[in-house]
């Protein structure tokens, strides 16, 4: 990348122009190499449909709450909405650090790289899609109340919340890159506070949100000034955090942590299968990224489940209960299992060259996923007994369904992994290297059928649970058959997977 293609421009502008052009080309190449035409069409349809829904909701919000004031309801829910947006960002949005690293050897100052990629990170669907609701809502309802200054201040506050949510996410992920334990502490405190607020009926979050945005709409500049100060703080702090992170060596902390993890042996009579299970468990515990999936699954199956179960009056119905049952015991399999063979990409050649039978490899991975269902079931069972004893039969039914059906569906996706996952280098919190649109879309045929089935069977829930549990038992009893099926698929795709896992590819 040289400045010659853009003569006549100042140095900084020329640099930013070339960086923008290069990033555009990188994005286009990644899209073309990772997604086929079918997946592009599916994604385009889903994005267009989501945009249409948001625009419609924005223009016709009064129909959502007949007899109520839409502005008052939105003001009351804004903070909760942006907290939810923050969590969605945290799961899906990446930090700019990995995009900066390839440019560090070039004669471009690091402050310019940081400034460019901080600004470029704003080009995110998480920033544009909320505006599809808020802009038409503002034009249709907000401008009818208060003064013109209040109208501008209100939409300005919404924009500041979007910016604050964006850069606060970058700041948190930057901090957690070296101190992941802080996330678990912060998440536990937040969920506990929200649970106490919900259980006690205080509604402090709604009251604070309504007070803040009602004052802003009335023309009070103090609330807007506080939001502006908070936004400036997270912008500056995330920029400083990003600047520091690109000076730190990658993977040193990982190597130190891995060296402290002791190995363990399995009885000799367990044979090759026992050794493969042992290797899978050591890989999970010794590497930061796979280990996160275990911790997050435990967190969502305990603390977050407390919050969701206690909100049964707010989120009711058979579909919601089925969704809880699916994730209470199957959360780890649904997340970690999607890359079950991608985790092995670094040493996958060793498995093939040593002639490890594929059916044993599949069987070992299935045992780990099925054992995780039992582990999470035991961890979350006391919460169901305490908060929702009426859902205990559902929890039992979904244990069998997750172990017998969900694991099969996840392994069907995992046996088609073709992208390398470098777990030794990619230690970032919630790094989605190895994921593609197919992995996100696979959630639909995996999670939607049992949820819809229980909704259909809402008048006879016991029969529905019996059918789900029975299908899971059948899946468990036919383990030998579908293990051989997946092994045949791995054999047929062996060379394609090896080529994709090769560190020299691409």
Long-range contacts (C-beta under 8 A, 24 or more apart in sequence): 1-103, 1-106, 12-112, 15-108, 15-112, 15-116, 16-112, 16-116, 19-103, 19-108, 19-113, 19-116, 19-120, 20-116, 20-120, 23-99, 23-120, 33-506, 34-419, 34-436, 34-437, 35-436, 35-437, 39-436, 39-437, 39-438, 39-441, 42-437, 42-441, 43-437, 47-125, 50-129, 51-129, 51-132, 54-129, 54-130, 54-132, 54-133, 55-132, 55-133, 55-136, 57-133, 57-137, 58-132, 58-133, 58-134, 58-135, 58-136, 58-137, 58-140, 59-136, 59-137, 59-140, 61-137, 61-140, 61-141, 62-141, 70-137, 70-141, 71-141, 71-142, 71-145, 71-217, 72-210, 72-214, 74-137, 74-213, 75-209, 75-210, 75-213, 75-214, 75-217, 76-206, 76-209, 76-210, 77-206, 77-209, 78-158, 78-161, 78-209, 78-213, 79-205, 79-206, 79-208, 79-209, 79-212, 80-205, 80-206, 80-209, 82-161, 82-162, 82-164, 82-165, 83-205, 85-126, 85-130, 85-162, 85-165, 86-165, 86-168, 86-169, 88-126, 89-126, 89-165, 89-166, 89-169, 90-169, 90-172, 90-173, 90-430, 91-430, 92-126, 92-432, 93-124, 93-126, 93-166, 93-169, 93-170, 94-173, 94-428, 94-431, 94-432, 95-121, 95-170, 95-173, 95-174, 95-177, 95-242, 95-245, 95-428, 96-120, 96-121, 96-170, 96-242, 97-174, 97-177, 97-242, 97-245, 97-246, 97-428, 98-428, 100-242, 100-246, 101-246, 101-250, 104-246, 110-243, 110-246, 111-243, 113-246, 114-239, 114-242, 114-243, 114-246, 115-239, 117-242, 118-170, 118-235, 118-238, 118-239, 118-242, 121-166, 121-170, 122-163, 122-166, 124-166, 126-165, 126-166, 127-162, 127-163, 127-166, 130-158, 130-162, 131-162, 134-158, 142-217, 145-217, 146-217, 146-218, 146-219, 147-219, 149-219, 150-216, 150-217, 150-218, 150-219, 151-217, 153-216, 153-217, 153-219, 153-221, 153-224, 154-213, 154-216, 154-217, 156-224, 157-213, 157-216, 157-223, 157-224, 157-227, 160-224, 160-227, 160-228, 160-230, 160-231, 161-227, 163-231, 163-235, 164-227, 164-230, 164-231, 164-234, 167-231, 167-234, 167-235, 167-237, 167-238, 168-234, 168-238, 170-238, 170-241, 170-242, 171-234, 171-237, 171-238, 171-241, 173-428, 173-429, 173-430, 174-238, 174-241, 174-242, 174-245, 175-241, 176-429, 177-245, 177-427, 177-428, 177-429, 178-248, 178-253, 180-288, 180-292, 180-429, 183-429, 184-295, 184-299, 187-299, 187-303, 188-299, 188-303, 191-303, 191-304, 191-306, 191-307, 192-303, 194-307, 195-306, 195-307, 195-310, 198-307, 198-310, 198-311, 199-310, 250-425, 250-427, 251-424, 251-425, 251-427, 253-427, 254-287, 254-288, 254-424, 254-427, 257-288, 258-286, 258-287, 261-285, 261-286, 272-356, 272-357, 272-360, 273-360, 273-363, 273-364, 273-367, 276-356, 276-360, 276-361, 276-363, 276-364, 276-365, 277-364, 277-367, 277-368, 279-364, 280-364, 280-365, 280-368, 281-368, 283-343, 283-344, 283-423, 284-336, 284-343, 284-368, 287-423, 287-424, 287-427, 288-423, 288-427, 289-423, 289-426, 289-427, 289-428, 289-431, 290-336, 290-343, 290-423, 292-429, 292-430, 293-332, 293-335, 293-336, 294-332, 294-336, 296-331, 296-335, 297-331, 297-332, 297-335, 297-336, 297-372, 297-376, 298-376, 298-379, 300-327, 300-331, 301-327, 301-328, 301-329, 301-331, 301-376, 301-379, 301-380, 302-379, 302-380, 302-383, 305-380, 305-383, 306-383, 306-387, 309-383, 309-384, 309-387, 309-388, 309-391, 310-387, 312-387, 312-388, 317-455, 317-458, 318-454, 318-455, 318-457, 318-458, 318-461, 318-464, 319-451, 319-452, 319-454, 319-455, 321-391, 321-394, 321-454, 322-394, 322-398, 322-450, 322-451, 322-453, 322-454, 322-455, 323-447, 323-451, 324-391, 324-394, 325-391, 325-394, 325-395, 325-397, 325-398, 326-398, 326-401, 326-402, 326-406, 326-447, 326-450, 326-451, 328-376, 328-377, 328-380, 328-384, 328-395, 328-398, 329-373, 329-374, 329-376, 329-377, 329-380, 329-395, 329-398, 329-399, 329-402, 329-403, 330-373, 330-376, 330-398, 330-401, 330-402, 330-406, 331-376, 332-369, 332-372, 332-373, 332-375, 332-376, 333-369, 333-370, 333-372, 333-373, 333-402, 333-406, 333-407, 333-410, 334-406, 334-410, 334-443, 334-446, 334-447, 336-369, 336-372, 337-365, 337-369, 337-407, 337-410, 337-411, 337-414, 338-410, 338-413, 338-414, 338-435, 338-439, 338-442, 339-414, 339-417, 339-421, 339-434, 339-435, 339-439, 340-365, 340-369, 340-410, 340-411, 340-414, 340-415, 340-417, 341-365, 341-414, 341-415, 341-417, 341-490, 341-497, 342-414, 342-417, 342-419, 342-420, 342-421, 342-434, 342-501, 343-421, 343-423, 345-417, 345-419, 345-420, 345-421, 345-422, 345-434, 345-500, 345-501, 346-420, 346-421, 346-422, 346-423, 346-424, 346-501, 346-503, 348-497, 348-498, 348-501, 349-498, 349-501, 352-494, 352-498, 357-487, 358-486, 358-487, 358-488, 358-490, 358-491, 359-483, 359-484, 359-486, 359-487, 361-487, 361-490, 362-411, 362-415, 362-483, 362-486, 362-487, 362-490, 363-479, 363-483, 365-411, 365-414, 366-407, 366-411, 366-479, 366-483, 369-403, 369-407, 369-410, 369-411, 370-403, 370-407, 370-476, 373-399, 373-402, 373-403, 373-406, 373-407, 374-399, 374-403, 393-462, 393-465, 394-461, 394-465, 396-469, 397-465, 397-466, 397-468, 397-469, 397-472, 398-450, 398-468, 399-472, 400-468, 400-469, 400-470, 400-472, 400-473, 400-476, 401-450, 401-468, 401-469, 401-471, 401-472, 402-472, 403-472, 403-475, 403-476, 404-471, 404-472, 404-473, 404-474, 404-475, 404-476, 405-450, 405-471, 405-472, 405-475, 406-446, 407-475, 408-475, 408-482, 409-442, 409-445, 409-446, 410-446, 411-482, 411-486, 412-486, 413-438, 413-439, 413-442, 415-486, 415-489, 415-490, 415-493, 416-489, 416-493, 417-497, 417-500, 418-496, 418-497, 418-499, 418-500, 418-501, 419-500, 420-500, 420-501, 420-502, 420-503, 420-505, 422-503
